[in-house]
Amino acid sequence: MDEPHAVVVGAGIGGLSAALALHRRGWRVTVLERAAELREVGAGLTLMANALHALDALGLGPAVRRGEHAEAPGGIRDRHGRWLSRVDGAEMTRQLGTTALGVHRATLHRILREALPASALRTRAEVEHVEPGPERAEVRYRGPDGPRTLTADLVVGADGLRSRLRAQLWPQIPAPEYAGSTAWRAAIAFGDAVPAAISWGPAAEFGMVPLGGGQVYWYAALTTPPGGHAPDELAAVRERFGDWHAPIPELLAATPPGVVLRNDIHHLATPLPSYVRGHVALLGDAAHAMTPNLGQGAGQAIEDAVVLGAVCGDGVDALPAALAEYDRQRRPRSQAIARAAFRAGRYGQQLRNPLAVAVRDAALRLTPARAALRGMARYADWRPPAG
């Protein structure tokens, strides 16, 4: 039998994870990336227990853990620095098998990329159209040498928030919606130790995650109309957060102006009725773009990839049933987490009314640490499929 062939559209964390998961199951993979070079934009991320278990299934857990990364069990403070809730790292490890880990997005992207054959990766490949079947899929794209066509047993749509594959194959689904907040972020050199923490103020949030190796990832979010920009984005963050508790002013003072990224936050407000159409499967933001309030965006994409690789392990003959099983396993969980993340933003960063903020903060202080951890474990307690 010929080696099954999968085309993965998009070389972000989700796309590379899917390519690796299928490659480890005996598939020949071709990754099409429209950018001129393979790199991950962004700053840092927190890998919860579920993401680390998924990376273990891809054989990359040791590579991720042996880097200079920092454990990031987390906690919540108010804008004055008073702790509202803390997560015990040892208890998290006891319940979930591992704590959370802060890692630079570029580091994780490099580890994934280096695990794949270099011949699998094609840059400057702009996908223009996909035919999903019924026997095999066809991908038409424009490369450096002009139009090209690939046939594939499986096409994986990992082309992100503004997915062209989703728009083409699910035209009834509205485009992602603005979630109400804009965010700034940066990864910087910072010599002092900082805790992993989120700090809340009225309609505002500042987060910090130690990445290890003398680096810290920080982000700031505000409830504000979309489309805003400032001549100096770092100055805009300092103006809004410069009087918050230490070490927030110190982190901002240590930030070079050119490294700050600003993005409006969007999510897929209308859930897809299926992640599968013919021989095409969506994953990651293409399937379930979510707000970052639970820190699960990357984790859900890696979970998707691991499950897709597991169910497709029997090759082409079993593909229809395999893709149906992928949808059955992934859609309910990822869509539930997307809904929960949106709610978390509404009751966390976006909460503005002073009375409501006071009630929320008091409730958090009164919630036992183990109960808070159980709430987190609802989303982080996941194990890859056996086999």
KEKELUM-191914 format. One record per residue: residue in three letters; x, y, z of N, C-alpha, C in turn. Coordinates in steps of 0.02 Angstrom, whole numbers. Layout:
aa,n_east,n_north,n_up,ca_east,ca_north,ca_up,c_east,c_north,c_up
ala,X,Y,Z,X,Y,Z,X,Y,Z
...
***
This chain:
aa,n_east,n_north,n_up,ca_east,ca_north,ca_up,c_east,c_north,c_up
met,42,-60,0,0,0,0,44,62,0
asp,24,114,-39,61,176,-40,58,209,28
glu,110,247,43,113,284,106,59,338,105
pro,17,341,157,-35,393,158,-4,463,161
his,-37,511,130,-10,578,124,-58,628,155
ala,-32,670,199,-71,724,229,-40,791,212
val,-82,839,194,-60,908,185,-85,948,243
val,-40,982,277,-58,1024,334,-51,1097,312
val,-106,1134,318,-106,1204,298,-95,1247,360
gly,-36,1276,365,-18,1318,422,36,1286,463
ala,89,1324,478,146,1298,514,155,1332,581
gly,99,1346,614,102,1369,683,110,1309,730
ile,100,1321,794,109,1267,843,60,1210,829
gly,-3,1225,814,-52,1173,800,-35,1134,737
gly,-17,1169,684,-2,1136,621,60,1091,626
leu,113,1116,657,173,1074,665,160,1015,710
ser,119,1025,762,102,969,806,63,916,768
ala,16,937,725,-22,889,685,23,852,636
ala,68,889,604,114,856,557,157,804,592
leu,181,821,652,222,774,689,182,714,712
ala,121,726,736,79,670,759,65,621,702
leu,51,647,642,38,603,585,103,570,560
his,157,608,560,222,579,539,241,520,584
arg,229,526,649,245,472,695,200,411,685
arg,144,420,651,98,364,636,107,337,565
gly,161,357,531,176,328,466,151,367,407
trp,127,428,418,103,469,363,160,510,334
arg,159,520,269,201,570,236,164,636,242
val,199,687,265,166,751,277,199,806,236
thr,157,852,212,180,913,179,147,971,216
val,188,1016,242,163,1074,278,169,1135,233
leu,114,1169,220,113,1228,178,106,1290,222
glu,153,1334,220,153,1395,260,160,1456,213
arg,115,1503,218,116,1560,173,173,1609,188
ala,198,1610,249,252,1656,266,317,1636,231
ala,363,1683,226,426,1670,191,473,1627,233
glu,465,1628,298,507,1586,341,465,1559,398
leu,488,1502,425,452,1469,478,474,1498,545
arg,429,1535,576,443,1562,642,377,1577,676
glu,378,1578,741,319,1592,781,322,1663,807
val,271,1703,790,268,1769,819,235,1764,888
gly,243,1815,928,214,1814,994,268,1814,1047
ala,249,1801,1107,296,1807,1162,300,1741,1200
gly,263,1735,1254,266,1675,1294,198,1642,1299
leu,198,1583,1328,135,1549,1343,145,1504,1403
thr,90,1485,1433,91,1438,1488,64,1371,1463
leu,104,1319,1472,83,1252,1454,54,1219,1517
met,-12,1209,1516,-45,1175,1571,-30,1100,1567
ala,-54,1063,1617,-38,991,1620,-61,955,1557
asn,-120,972,1531,-145,937,1471,-98,947,1412
ala,-72,1009,1403,-26,1021,1348,39,983,1357
leu,64,979,1418,125,941,1430,115,867,1418
his,58,840,1438,44,769,1424,39,758,1348
ala,10,805,1312,6,798,1239,75,800,1208
leu,119,845,1232,187,847,1206,225,784,1223
asp,211,754,1281,241,689,1297,221,637,1245
ala,158,639,1223,134,591,1174,169,600,1107
leu,192,662,1093,228,675,1031,303,662,1038
gly,324,639,1097,394,626,1109,436,687,1124
leu,403,744,1137,439,807,1147,439,831,1219
gly,405,796,1264,403,818,1333,471,829,1363
pro,519,781,1356,586,792,1384,621,853,1355
ala,614,865,1290,647,923,1259,619,988,1286
val,554,990,1297,523,1051,1324,543,1061,1397
arg,544,1007,1436,558,1014,1507,631,1028,1522
arg,677,1004,1479,748,1013,1496,774,1081,1476
gly,734,1121,1442,754,1189,1428,753,1231,1491
glu,776,1292,1484,777,1337,1542,709,1370,1550
his,660,1329,1569,593,1354,1577,576,1355,1652
ala,523,1389,1668,506,1398,1738,437,1370,1752
glu,431,1334,1807,365,1310,1827,321,1370,1843
ala,257,1365,1823,213,1423,1829,145,1402,1855
pro,140,1382,1919,75,1359,1945,24,1415,1949
gly,42,1477,1963,-2,1533,1955,-39,1556,2017
gly,-71,1614,2009,-111,1644,2062,-142,1708,2037
ile,-188,1737,2075,-224,1797,2056,-216,1849,2111
arg,-200,1911,2091,-194,1967,2138,-239,2024,2116
asp,-250,2072,2161,-282,2134,2139,-228,2184,2117
arg,-249,2242,2094,-201,2290,2066,-152,2318,2117
his,-169,2308,2182,-125,2331,2235,-76,2277,2258
gly,-83,2217,2231,-37,2163,2246,-62,2113,2298
arg,-122,2123,2324,-149,2076,2374,-171,2012,2338
trp,-149,1955,2365,-167,1891,2335,-241,1877,2348
leu,-276,1859,2294,-345,1838,2298,-351,1762,2298
ser,-305,1730,2262,-307,1657,2256,-238,1634,2233
arg,-215,1577,2260,-151,1549,2240,-159,1475,2226
val,-119,1450,2180,-119,1379,2162,-55,1348,2189
asp,-63,1295,2228,-6,1259,2257,24,1213,2203
gly,87,1227,2184,118,1188,2131,125,1115,2149
ala,141,1099,2211,149,1029,2231,82,992,2227
glu,28,1026,2248,-38,995,2245,-60,987,2173
met,-43,1036,2131,-59,1030,2060,-25,968,2030
thr,39,959,2047,75,901,2021,44,836,2047
arg,22,835,2110,-9,775,2138,-73,758,2101
gln,-113,808,2085,-178,795,2053,-172,782,1978
leu,-126,819,1945,-125,818,1872,-64,783,1843
gly,-16,764,1885,43,730,1860,99,776,1840
thr,87,840,1836,138,889,1819,112,958,1837
thr,156,1005,1849,135,1074,1858,131,1108,1790
ala,115,1172,1789,116,1210,1727,186,1234,1713
leu,199,1254,1651,266,1274,1630,262,1335,1586
gly,304,1385,1601,309,1443,1557,362,1431,1504
val,345,1446,1441,392,1434,1386,383,1489,1334
his,437,1509,1302,432,1556,1247,402,1521,1187
arg,355,1554,1153,323,1523,1095,374,1503,1042
ala,425,1545,1032,475,1530,982,514,1466,999
thr,525,1454,1063,561,1394,1084,520,1332,1068
leu,456,1332,1086,413,1275,1072,407,1264,997
his,401,1318,959,395,1312,886,458,1280,857
arg,517,1300,882,579,1271,858,584,1197,873
ile,564,1177,933,567,1106,952,522,1064,907
leu,462,1089,893,417,1054,847,446,1051,777
arg,472,1106,753,498,1109,685,557,1061,676
glu,601,1059,725,660,1016,718,644,942,723
ala,584,925,748,565,855,752,537,828,686
leu,526,872,638,499,853,573,554,850,520
pro,546,808,468,593,810,413,592,878,379
ala,650,906,365,652,972,333,615,972,267
ser,614,915,232,582,910,167,506,917,172
ala,478,910,232,406,915,239,380,987,238
leu,424,1035,247,403,1105,258,413,1147,195
arg,359,1180,174,361,1224,116,337,1293,136
thr,379,1343,126,361,1412,141,340,1448,78
arg,314,1509,86,288,1549,31,237,1509,-9
ala,196,1472,26,145,1430,-6,76,1455,16
glu,44,1494,-26,-21,1525,-11,-76,1480,-38
val,-112,1446,7,-166,1401,-13,-225,1443,-39
glu,-249,1425,-98,-302,1463,-129,-369,1426,-130
his,-366,1359,-132,-429,1321,-136,-416,1249,-115
val,-465,1220,-82,-462,1149,-62,-526,1114,-83
glu,-519,1059,-117,-576,1015,-132,-574,958,-81
pro,-626,949,-40,-621,902,16,-632,828,0
gly,-648,810,-62,-660,740,-76,-704,731,-137
pro,-737,672,-144,-749,621,-92,-695,568,-84
glu,-654,555,-137,-605,501,-131,-539,526,-101
arg,-514,581,-128,-454,612,-101,-465,688,-104
ala,-426,723,-65,-431,796,-65,-379,825,-114
glu,-394,885,-136,-348,921,-181,-336,990,-153
val,-273,1010,-152,-253,1075,-125,-219,1115,-181
arg,-248,1172,-196,-217,1217,-245,-185,1275,-208
tyr,-121,1286,-221,-86,1340,-187,-39,1375,-235
arg,-18,1435,-217,29,1473,-256,96,1475,-219
gly,147,1447,-249,213,1445,-219,259,1494,-253
pro,323,1492,-235,372,1539,-265,377,1531,-341
asp,361,1471,-367,366,1457,-439,299,1459,-474
gly,247,1485,-440,182,1490,-473,132,1440,-444
pro,74,1431,-478,21,1387,-453,44,1315,-450
arg,24,1281,-398,38,1209,-389,-24,1174,-362
thr,-28,1109,-373,-83,1069,-347,-55,1006,-314
leu,-82,991,-255,-65,929,-219,-128,889,-208
thr,-122,824,-216,-176,779,-194,-155,748,-128
ala,-204,735,-86,-189,709,-19,-246,666,5
asp,-228,618,47,-279,577,80,-313,617,136
leu,-277,665,164,-304,705,219,-275,775,214
val,-317,825,225,-295,894,230,-312,919,300
val,-263,947,334,-273,973,401,-272,1049,397
gly,-328,1080,416,-332,1152,416,-309,1180,483
ala,-248,1205,484,-219,1235,544,-199,1306,529
asp,-242,1341,491,-224,1407,465,-253,1463,506
gly,-266,1450,571,-274,1503,619,-342,1537,622
leu,-342,1592,658,-402,1630,673,-442,1648,611
arg,-408,1672,560,-440,1693,497,-436,1638,445
ser,-450,1577,465,-441,1518,423,-477,1524,356
arg,-438,1518,303,-468,1517,236,-506,1452,225
leu,-480,1396,252,-515,1333,243,-583,1334,278
arg,-586,1362,338,-650,1366,373,-699,1409,333
ala,-676,1466,309,-720,1510,271,-745,1477,207
gln,-703,1437,175,-723,1405,113,-771,1347,125
leu,-756,1305,173,-794,1243,182,-852,1250,231
trp,-850,1301,273,-906,1314,319,-929,1387,309
pro,-954,1404,250,-969,1474,235,-1025,1503,278
gln,-1066,1460,308,-1120,1484,350,-1097,1509,418
ile,-1035,1494,437,-1009,1515,502,-982,1586,497
pro,-1006,1632,539,-981,1701,537,-907,1704,554
ala,-876,1757,531,-806,1769,547,-797,1778,622
pro,-737,1767,649,-725,1779,720,-746,1848,742
glu,-771,1853,803,-795,1916,830,-746,1945,881
tyr,-747,2011,885,-708,2044,937,-736,2026,1006
ala,-691,2006,1050,-712,1982,1116,-716,2037,1168
gly,-700,2099,1150,-708,2155,1195,-645,2183,1225
ser,-588,2150,1213,-525,2171,1244,-469,2175,1194
thr,-422,2220,1208,-360,2221,1171,-303,2204,1219
ala,-249,2175,1191,-195,2151,1234,-128,2172,1207
trp,-82,2188,1253,-12,2200,1237,29,2144,1269
arg,85,2126,1238,126,2073,1267,199,2080,1244
ala,242,2052,1285,314,2054,1270,349,2002,1312
ala,405,1976,1287,450,1933,1325,516,1971,1332
ile,539,1979,1393,596,2023,1406,647,1989,1451
ala,708,2015,1451,758,1995,1500,743,2031,1566
phe,742,1991,1620,726,2020,1686,760,1978,1738
gly,808,2007,1774,850,1968,1818,817,1945,1882
asp,767,1981,1907,736,1963,1971,684,1908,1962
ala,677,1867,2013,625,1816,2012,556,1848,2019
val,509,1824,1980,440,1848,1985,394,1787,1990
pro,338,1794,2025,290,1739,2027,248,1738,1963
ala,222,1680,1946,171,1677,1894,107,1704,1923
ala,81,1757,1894,24,1790,1925,-16,1829,1874
ile,-80,1835,1889,-126,1879,1853,-150,1931,1904
ser,-150,1994,1885,-176,2047,1928,-235,2079,1894
trp,-290,2088,1932,-351,2116,1905,-366,2185,1933
gly,-386,2230,1890,-416,2293,1908,-481,2300,1870
pro,-518,2353,1880,-581,2362,1843,-568,2364,1768
ala,-596,2315,1732,-591,2310,1659,-518,2308,1636
ala,-474,2281,1677,-403,2280,1660,-370,2219,1693
glu,-316,2196,1660,-279,2138,1685,-207,2144,1665
phe,-162,2123,1711,-91,2119,1695,-67,2051,1718
gly,-33,2015,1673,-8,1949,1690,67,1944,1679
met,98,1900,1718,170,1888,1711,184,1813,1719
val,228,1788,1677,246,1717,1678,322,1712,1672
pro,357,1684,1722,429,1673,1715,441,1619,1663
leu,487,1633,1617,504,1585,1564,569,1547,1578
gly,604,1565,1632,669,1535,1645,722,1569,1604
gly,785,1555,1621,840,1584,1584,842,1660,1588
gly,816,1689,1642,817,1761,1650,767,1798,1607
gln,714,1763,1584,663,1795,1543,595,1793,1578
val,555,1844,1564,487,1849,1590,441,1869,1532
tyr,385,1837,1528,332,1855,1481,280,1895,1519
trp,263,1955,1495,209,1993,1525,157,2011,1472
tyr,96,2019,1495,44,2043,1450,-2,2089,1490
ala,-36,2133,1455,-84,2178,1485,-146,2178,1440
ala,-205,2183,1470,-267,2183,1432,-314,2235,1460
leu,-351,2267,1415,-401,2317,1433,-465,2305,1394
thr,-521,2319,1425,-585,2321,1390,-590,2388,1355
thr,-592,2386,1289,-589,2447,1250,-616,2433,1180
pro,-638,2483,1143,-661,2471,1074,-605,2443,1031
pro,-622,2404,980,-570,2374,937,-538,2425,891
gly,-481,2405,864,-448,2446,813,-404,2501,839
gly,-393,2504,904,-352,2558,931,-278,2546,920
his,-240,2599,920,-168,2594,918,-139,2659,947
ala,-77,2656,967,-43,2714,996,24,2723,962
pro,48,2784,955,114,2794,926,168,2757,964
asp,160,2752,1030,207,2715,1072,166,2669,1116
glu,163,2605,1097,120,2558,1133,145,2545,1204
leu,211,2544,1214,237,2535,1281,217,2593,1326
ala,220,2654,1299,199,2712,1339,125,2706,1357
ala,84,2679,1312,13,2671,1327,3,2622,1384
val,43,2568,1386,37,2520,1441,61,2552,1506
arg,116,2589,1503,141,2622,1564,89,2671,1592
glu,56,2707,1548,6,2756,1570,-51,2721,1608
arg,-70,2662,1585,-127,2627,1616,-107,2583,1675
phe,-47,2555,1674,-28,2506,1725,33,2527,1766
gly,61,2585,1752,123,2605,1785,118,2615,1860
asp,57,2626,1886,49,2634,1959,23,2572,1993
trp,22,2514,1957,3,2452,1989,61,2426,2031
his,47,2371,2067,96,2346,2116,160,2321,2083
ala,213,2318,2123,277,2289,2100,267,2214,2087
pro,302,2186,2037,353,2218,1996,328,2244,1929
ile,264,2262,1924,238,2283,1859,274,2345,1833
pro,282,2399,1873,320,2456,1847,391,2437,1827
glu,422,2393,1865,491,2372,1850,494,2331,1784
leu,444,2288,1773,442,2250,1710,434,2297,1650
leu,392,2347,1657,382,2395,1602,445,2437,1591
ala,478,2455,1645,540,2494,1638,595,2454,1603
ala,593,2388,1610,645,2345,1580,627,2324,1509
thr,571,2347,1482,547,2326,1417,571,2374,1363
pro,607,2349,1312,625,2392,1255,562,2409,1215
pro,554,2470,1193,492,2490,1159,475,2448,1098
gly,525,2426,1060,510,2392,997,485,2321,1003
val,484,2292,1063,464,2221,1068,391,2212,1088
val,355,2266,1101,287,2260,1125,239,2248,1066
leu,199,2195,1072,149,2178,1022,80,2197,1048
arg,37,2223,1004,-32,2239,1023,-79,2204,975
asn,-130,2170,1002,-180,2136,962,-248,2140,995
asp,-299,2154,955,-367,2144,979,-380,2069,986
ile,-420,2051,1035,-436,1981,1049,-501,1962,1015
his,-499,1912,973,-558,1887,938,-570,1814,957
his,-631,1791,948,-646,1721,960,-700,1699,910
leu,-705,1633,902,-756,1605,857,-820,1597,898
ala,-862,1648,894,-922,1650,936,-974,1599,915
thr,-977,1582,851,-1024,1532,827,-988,1466,819
pro,-1003,1416,860,-965,1353,857,-980,1315,792
leu,-929,1281,767,-938,1240,708,-981,1179,723
pro,-1023,1158,675,-1062,1097,685,-1020,1033,678
ser,-962,1039,648,-916,983,640,-847,1012,626
tyr,-795,976,646,-727,996,628,-704,960,564
val,-747,922,533,-729,879,476,-775,892,417
arg,-747,898,358,-785,902,296,-748,860,244
gly,-776,802,227,-742,757,180,-675,735,208
his,-623,747,170,-555,728,191,-517,786,223
val,-554,835,248,-524,894,280,-543,895,354
ala,-495,907,397,-507,914,469,-475,979,492
leu,-512,1019,530,-486,1080,559,-461,1067,630
leu,-412,1107,650,-390,1104,720,-365,1172,742
gly,-354,1179,807,-328,1241,835,-376,1299,824
asp,-348,1359,815,-390,1418,807,-435,1414,746
ala,-416,1378,695,-460,1369,637,-526,1336,657
ala,-523,1292,706,-582,1255,728,-618,1287,786
his,-581,1318,833,-612,1340,895,-574,1398,926
ala,-561,1450,887,-524,1508,914,-557,1533,978
met,-517,1539,1031,-544,1556,1096,-505,1613,1127
thr,-535,1646,1176,-499,1698,1212,-446,1666,1257
pro,-395,1704,1277,-339,1674,1314,-350,1669,1389
asn,-411,1679,1413,-422,1687,1485,-409,1624,1526
leu,-410,1565,1496,-394,1504,1531,-325,1477,1512
gly,-289,1512,1469,-223,1489,1449,-224,1423,1412
gln,-277,1411,1372,-285,1346,1341,-282,1346,1265
gly,-269,1403,1234,-269,1405,1161,-219,1357,1130
ala,-156,1363,1148,-105,1319,1120,-116,1247,1143
gly,-135,1239,1206,-146,1172,1233,-199,1134,1195
gln,-254,1168,1178,-307,1134,1141,-285,1117,1070
ala,-245,1159,1039,-220,1143,973,-175,1081,975
ile,-132,1076,1025,-88,1018,1030,-128,955,1046
glu,-178,961,1089,-223,905,1102,-256,882,1036
asp,-283,929,998,-314,912,933,-266,870,892
ala,-204,894,887,-154,860,845,-141,789,868
val,-134,780,933,-119,714,960,-177,666,947
val,-238,689,958,-296,646,945,-302,630,871
leu,-291,680,828,-295,667,756,-245,614,735
gly,-183,620,759,-134,570,743,-153,501,768
ala,-181,498,829,-199,433,858,-254,399,819
val,-306,436,800,-363,404,766,-345,386,694
cys,-295,420,665,-277,407,595,-221,356,589
gly,-207,321,643,-151,274,643,-161,213,599
asp,-223,199,579,-235,139,537,-236,155,463
gly,-216,216,445,-208,232,375,-271,253,339
val,-268,251,273,-320,281,230,-385,242,233
asp,-382,175,234,-443,136,230,-492,152,287
ala,-465,168,345,-508,182,403,-520,257,413
leu,-502,298,363,-503,370,373,-572,399,388
pro,-625,381,353,-690,411,370,-710,400,442
ala,-702,339,466,-718,326,536,-671,362,583
ala,-607,367,563,-558,401,605,-575,475,613
leu,-594,508,558,-610,579,562,-674,590,601
ala,-722,544,595,-783,550,636,-766,544,710
glu,-718,500,726,-698,492,796,-659,553,820
tyr,-617,582,777,-583,644,795,-634,698,813
asp,-685,707,772,-736,757,786,-773,741,851
arg,-788,678,861,-825,658,922,-784,672,985
gln,-719,661,982,-678,672,1041,-662,746,1052
arg,-648,782,999,-620,848,1008,-671,905,1011
arg,-725,900,973,-770,957,969,-804,973,1036
pro,-833,925,1072,-865,944,1135,-817,974,1185
arg,-758,946,1192,-711,971,1243,-685,1040,1224
ser,-662,1048,1164,-631,1112,1145,-683,1168,1143
gln,-744,1153,1122,-795,1205,1121,-818,1223,1192
ala,-820,1174,1236,-837,1189,1306,-784,1234,1338
ile,-721,1220,1323,-667,1262,1350,-669,1331,1320
ala,-685,1337,1256,-692,1403,1225,-747,1444,1259
arg,-803,1412,1273,-857,1448,1308,-836,1469,1378
ala,-801,1424,1412,-779,1439,1480,-727,1495,1481
ala,-683,1497,1431,-634,1550,1427,-667,1618,1417
phe,-718,1620,1374,-754,1682,1363,-789,1706,1427
arg,-820,1659,1462,-852,1677,1526,-801,1701,1577
ala,-743,1668,1579,-691,1688,1626,-669,1760,1613
gly,-665,1780,1551,-648,1848,1535,-701,1898,1558
arg,-764,1879,1550,-818,1923,1571,-818,1935,1646
tyr,-803,1882,1685,-805,1888,1758,-736,1904,1788
gly,-685,1906,1744,-618,1922,1767,-597,1990,1741
gln,-558,1989,1687,-529,2051,1662,-580,2103,1644
gln,-638,2084,1616,-685,2133,1590,-734,2160,1642
leu,-732,2134,1702,-779,2157,1753,-760,2229,1773
arg,-810,2274,1771,-796,2345,1780,-830,2374,1842
asn,-892,2354,1856,-931,2383,1910,-895,2374,1977
pro,-882,2427,2015,-843,2421,2077,-874,2373,2127
leu,-940,2373,2134,-972,2326,2180,-963,2254,2158
ala,-971,2242,2093,-962,2174,2067,-889,2151,2076
val,-842,2197,2065,-771,2181,2075,-758,2162,2147
ala,-786,2200,2194,-775,2186,2265,-804,2119,2284
val,-864,2103,2260,-895,2038,2275,-853,1981,2246
arg,-831,1989,2184,-790,1936,2154,-726,1926,2193
asp,-691,1980,2211,-628,1974,2247,-638,1941,2315
ala,-692,1959,2349,-706,1928,2414,-720,1854,2407
ala,-757,1836,2354,-771,1765,2343,-707,1726,2329
leu,-661,1756,2292,-598,1721,2278,-558,1711,2341
arg,-556,1762,2385,-518,1755,2447,-546,1701,2492
leu,-612,1691,2489,-644,1641,2532,-644,1571,2503
thr,-624,1564,2440,-624,1498,2408,-561,1460,2429
pro,-568,1401,2458,-508,1362,2477,-464,1348,2416
ala,-399,1345,2429,-351,1335,2374,-365,1270,2337
arg,-384,1217,2372,-397,1154,2338,-458,1158,2293
ala,-508,1197,2314,-567,1206,2273,-550,1245,2210
ala,-507,1296,2216,-485,1334,2158,-447,1289,2109
leu,-405,1245,2136,-367,1200,2094,-413,1151,2058
arg,-465,1127,2093,-512,1082,2060,-545,1117,2001
gly,-560,1182,2008,-589,1218,1952,-543,1220,1893
met,-478,1231,1905,-429,1232,1851,-422,1162,1820
ala,-424,1111,1863,-413,1043,1840,-468,1019,1792
arg,-526,1051,1794,-579,1033,1747,-554,1037,1675
tyr,-509,1082,1661,-486,1093,1593,-416,1063,1581
ala,-375,1060,1633,-306,1035,1626,-299,960,1636
asp,-350,928,1664,-346,856,1678,-366,817,1616
trp,-317,803,1574,-329,768,1511,-269,723,1497
arg,-283,665,1469,-229,620,1450,-238,601,1377
pro,-184,591,1340,-189,571,1269,-220,502,1262
pro,-249,488,1203,-277,420,1192,-222,368,1197
ala,-240,310,1220,-192,255,1224,-172,231,1155
gly,-111,204,1150,-90,175,1087,-46,221,1046
***
